[in-house]
Structures are given as C-alpha cells and as structure tokens.
Amino acid sequence: MTIKLQRRRLLGTTLAAGAAFPLVAIRSRPAHAAEFSYKYANNSPVTHPLNIRTTEAAARVKEKTGGKVEIQVFPNNQLGSDTDMLSQLRSGALEFFTLSGVILSTLVPVASINGVGFAFKDYGQVWPTMDGELGALVRGEIDKRGLYAFGKMYDNGYRQITSAAKPIKTPDDLSGFKIRVPASPLWTSMFKAFGASPTTINFNEVYSALQTHVVDGQENPLSLIDTAKLYEVQKFVAITNHMWDGFWFLANKRSWEAMPANLREIVEAEFNASAVTEREDLAKMNQTVAATLKGKGLQFVETDAAAFRAKLKTAGFYDEWKTKFGAGPWAVLEKAVGSLA
C-alpha cells in the first residue's frame, strides 16, 4: 500500500512538472538537414541546358556549403505558370526563379529592354551589354521590387516565328496572323506594329493552343521549339532573329538575405558559373538544332531582317518604346547597339 502511494505521488509530481515545463524538441530539424532548404523553379523542359546546368549548380552549392544550403529544382512549370511562379517568388513561397526579362517587365518595366525588336545584331553585342552597363541598370530596378538578380543571365536565344498554315516571309505575312506571345506589353506592342493579332498565353499552354488552333503560330528560340516538341504542331519556322531573350536568375530578397554573406557568395558564384556554361551549351546546340528540326519535318524560311526592322520604325514602335523606357535607359541601349529610333 505504501509502495503504491509513493508511486502515485511520484507520477503526480512528474505530470505536474510536465505541465509547468512542457517538453521541447532537442532539434528543430533532422541532424543532417540543410540550414537553408530552398526551391528553384523555371518554365523550361528538363532536357533544356538551363535545367542541366542549374541542377549541377545546386549540387555544387550543397557540396561547397557543407550541406548547409540545399536547393531543389522544379523544371517545366511544375509549380505553375510564369505569372504564378513570379507571384510565389514575390510572396516568399518560392525562393529562386529564372524568368525572361520581357515577362519580368510586368513588374519591372525596364527589364524588357533587352527584347526590343531587332536591337542586338549578334552575341558580340548581347553579352557585353547584359553583363555590363545595361544589365546593371536592370538589376538595380529589380532590386527596388523586393527581388535580387544574380550577375549573369542565362541564355534563351534569338527568337524565331513558327506557323502552321503558311510561311512567314515578309512583314506583310504577319497581317492578321494570330500569334501566341508571353505576358508582356513589349511583345504585344511589337506584333501589333506588324499588324498581327497577338494573344497572351503562358508557355505551359502553348502546345495545346497550337494543337487546337487557338492561335496560328508562336515565336521562340529554336532550342525551345525542339525541346518542347512544338515542331509536332507547326509546319514552318521563319528565321527572323527578331528578339534576343535571356533568363534572369531571381531570388526572393528576404530569403536571400536570410543566408549569411559567405553562403550567398557561394550560391551566386556557382549559379553565375553555370550561366556562362549554359551560354556555351546553347551556342553549340544552335549549330545543330536546325538540322535536327529539319529532320523532324519543320520547313525553314529565310527572311530579310532589314524589312522587318523598317516596318517597326515606320509604325512608330521604336519611338514609342524610347518614351516608355525613358531617355536614360534607351541611351544605354543605343550606346551598345547603335541608333534604333
């Protein structure tokens, strides 16, 4: 009886102590879990050089930070459309995202300046400009919107126009042409200047829009036309090189600054290094992808860039966007590529 009473008293004392001092977990995460576990998303197919090289960068980051930073890659719109993922990035639900500057312009207007029609003649103009003064100007504006842009852009390539029913040879062939464009005022403005009927559709819906003839055509780099299998629902590709497009590697600023400076330095260095490698990959890919697409039945159409550029100038496209971007940014662009307006 005495023994039972002592046990009851001991149990009561223990329970009372537990109520006064609740048990707490010794660790807030598993022993080997990363201190910073972040998500990175993009809209590119898993086989695109962007995903191959960023996946490698994430692996190097984990190794060089001793497992403190772990970045999981979500390719091919797995986390939603471009507009969905940009919203997630801004809210902090997503920590990293690569996005075309022309689409980013819905938040940062000057970010689309690299997409001005027929501005860059070749890569000899692109990279010194975007790694230099113009790129720094855009990064500064991105920073003001609560995002952080890494120093090196990834290449998306020069864009070409595909069509199903007829080839696009001259600016007049675009008159009334229903073409898919991303969510960007610049894209819409440019194709309206050609007399086309641009329709905004997120990339994850492009294949089905072409397949069901919601639109007659679309425009994208050859590498993406190949990896996204758009050749299955298009017959012609006009080599216009009408716009150079690249991806900004963006971070949610709060999440980014939550990491110590030494870890941020490693992360940015590795993803910048992969950006340079991805540029080389795309350059090599562009040397072979045309033959690949021809083998898959896509018919190539050569065009006169001067005729398209003259049409834009006559339509007032350059004057309009010089006003919208402002004299300062436009001067930086023209210093690199020559007079446009």
N, C-alpha and C positions, 0 to 999 in steps of 0.2 A: 504493500500500500504506500509506504514511504517512498519506495523507488518510483512508483507510477506518478506520485505527486511531484517529485523532483523533475521527472521528465516533462510533465505538463508545464511546470514553471519555466524550465529551460526553453521549451517550444514557444511559450508565450512571450518570453523575453526576446527570442530570436525574431519572431514575427513583428514585435513592436519596433525592434531596431530596424527591420527591413522597411517598415512604414515610414520611419523617420529619415532613413538614409537609403533611398531606392538604389537598386543595383544599376550600375552603369557599365557600358561595354568598354572593355580594355582598349579595343581598336575601333576606329570608325570605318575601317576598310580592311580587306584581307592583307596579310603580311606582305605580299609581293605585288599588291595593286599599285597602279600608277598614281602619283600625286595629282596629275592633271590628265584626265581622260576626256579627250575632245573628239568631236565629229567633224569631218570634212566631206562636203558634197559637191557634185557637179552634174552637168547635163550630158556629158559625153559618153559614148559607148565604152564598155570595159576594155575593148581592144585598142582604143584610141591612145596615141602616145602620151597624151595628158594623164590618163589613168595609170599607165605603166610607170611613168616617171614619178608621179606624186605618191604612188604606192611604195616605190623604192625610197623616196624621201622620208615617208612616215617610218619605214623600217630603220633607216639610219638615225632618225631622231630618237627613237626608242633606245637604240644601242648607245648613242653618244650621250644621252642624258641618264644612262644607267637605269632605264625603265621608269624614270620619273614622269616622262611625257609620253602618252600613248594616243595616237591619232588614228581613228578608224575611218576608212574611205568608203563613201557611198556614191558609186557612179550611176550614170544613166537615169537620172531623175528619180532615184529610189525614194527620195524624201519629198518629192513633189515637183511642180513646175518651177521655172526660173523665178517667177514672181512669188511663189510660195516660199522658196528657199531664201530669197532675199529678205522676205518678211521674218522668217525664222532666224536669220543671221542678225537682223537688227534687234530682235527681242532677246537674243541670247540662247534660244533653243538650239541653235546651230552655231558652232564656233568658227568654222572656216568654210569658205565657198569660193569657187572660181566662176567669174561671170564676165561676159563680154562688156567692154566699156560702153558700147552702144546701147545695151539694155540697162546697164547701170545708170544711164543718163536719166531714167525716170526718177531717180533720187538725187543724182549728182549731174546736172545738165551738161557741164563741160566734159564729162567723161566720154561723150560720144565724138569728140573732135577728131579722134584717130580714124573715124569712119566716114569722114567727108568724102563724097564720091570722087574717085579718080585723083585723090590727093597724092598718095605715095606711088612713085613710079616703080620702085623696087625695094628689096630688103636693105639695100645700101642706104636708103633713106629711113626705113622703118626703125631699125634698132638704135641708131644714134639718136633719133628723135625721141623714142619712147623710153630709152634708158637715160635720156638726158633732160634738157630743159622742159620740154612739153610734158614728159612723164612726171617730173617733179611737181609741175603746176597742178596736174590732175590729182596726184596723191595728196597734195595739200588740201584740195577741195573735198576729197573723200574723207579725210581726217575730221573735217568740220561736221560731218554727218554721223559721227559716232562709230566709224569703221576705220580699220587700219589696212593699208595696201602695202604688200611687200614690194621690194625694189625692182624685181624683174617680172615682166609679163610673160605669160605662156603664149605660144603662137597658135592661132586658129586658122590663119592663112588668108589668101586672097579669095574673094567670093565670086562664084560663077552662077549663072541663071540656068535652071533646068525647066523643061516644058514637056508636055505630053502630046499635044495635038499638032503643034507647028514649031519650027525652029525660030529662034530669036536671032536675027542677023543685024538689024538696024534699030535705032531708037523708035522708029515708027511701028515696028513689030510689037512694041510694048503697049501700044494704044488699046485701051480696054482690056488688057490682059489681067486676069485675076491671079495675083501672086501673093503667096504667104510671106509675111515679114514678121520678125520678132516684135515684142512690145517696145517700140522706140519711135519717138517723133521724127528722128532723123531719117530712118528707113522709110517711114510713111511719106515724108516730105519728098524724098528723092524719087520714089517711084511714081508719086503723083505728078512730079515735074516731067516725067517721061510719058504721062498720060495713061498710066496703068491704074488698076484698081487694087491697091494693097489691102490685105486682110491680116490682122494680127492674130497669130496662133502660136501657142507655146510649142517648143520643139518636140516635146513628148507626144504631141498630137499631129505632127506634120505628116508622117507616113499615112495615117488613116485619112487625113484631109485630102491628100493627093489621090489615094486609092478610091475614094468616094466622089472625087471631082468637086469637092467644096471649093478648091482652087485649081487653076490650070498648071501652076508651077510654083517654084520656090527658088531661093538662092542660098548657097552655102559653099564652103571650100570643098574641093574635090575629095580630100581625105574624109570629110564627114559624109559626103554623098556615098562614098564607098562603105565606110564602117556602119552607117545607119541603113544601108541597103536601099537607098532611095532610087537607085537605078532600076529596081523592080517595078516601080510605079511611074517612071519617067522615060521618055524616049530620046530627048535631045539635051545637050548641055552647051550653052553659049559661053565661050571663053571671053569674058568681059573684064575680069580683074577690077570690077567696079568699086570694090571696097576692101581695104585691109582690116582684118579683125583679130583681136587678141583677147586673152583672158587675164583679168586682174585677179591675183590671189588675195582674197579679202579675209580679214579677221574681225570678229566682234571685239570692239575696243576694250570693253570691260573684262571680257575673258582673257584677252591678250595681255592686258596689264596686270592681271592676277598672277601671272607667272613671273618669277624672278628674272631680272635682266639677263643673267647668264644663260638661262634656259631659252628665253626669247631669241637670244643671239644665235643659238644652235638651230632652233626651228627655222628662223628666217634664212640662215645661211644654207641649210640643206634644201629648202624648197626653192630658193633662188638658183642653186646649183642645178637642180632638176629642171628648172625652167630653161636654162641655157642648153641642156642636153635635149630637152623636148623640141626646142627650136631646130636643132641639128637633125633630129629624127624626122620632123615634118618636112624639112628641106629634102632629105633623101626619099621620103615617101612620095613627095610631089614629082620626083623624077620617074617614078614607076607607076603611080596610081592611074595616070591617063591611059596607059596601055592596058591596065587591069580592067578599067571601066569599059574601054572599047571592046575588050574580050567578053564582057558581060552584056553587050548589046547597046550600050549608050552611044549615040551618034554625036560627034563633036562638031561644033560650028565656030569658025573663026570670025571675029568682029573687029571693027575699027574703033579703038578707044577714043580717038580724037572726035569722032562723030557724036559719041555719047556725051563726052565732056562738053562739046559745043552746045548740045541740046540743053544741058543743065544750066550753062551760062546764059543762054537766051531766055530760059524760063525763069531766071532770077534766083535760082537755087543758091548760088554762092553768095550773092548779096544778102539774101535772107538769113543765111547761117552766120555770116560775118557779124550781122547785127545781133543775132541771138547769143552767140558765144562772147561777143564783146571784142573791142579793138585789140585789147592786150593779148588774150589767148590766140586770136587769129593772126596777129603779128608773129607770135612764136611759131605757129604752124607754118606760115609762109616763109619765115626765115630758113626753115628746114627743107621745104618742098618747092619754093618759088611762088610766084603770083598765081592766085586762083580766080579771084573776082574780077 
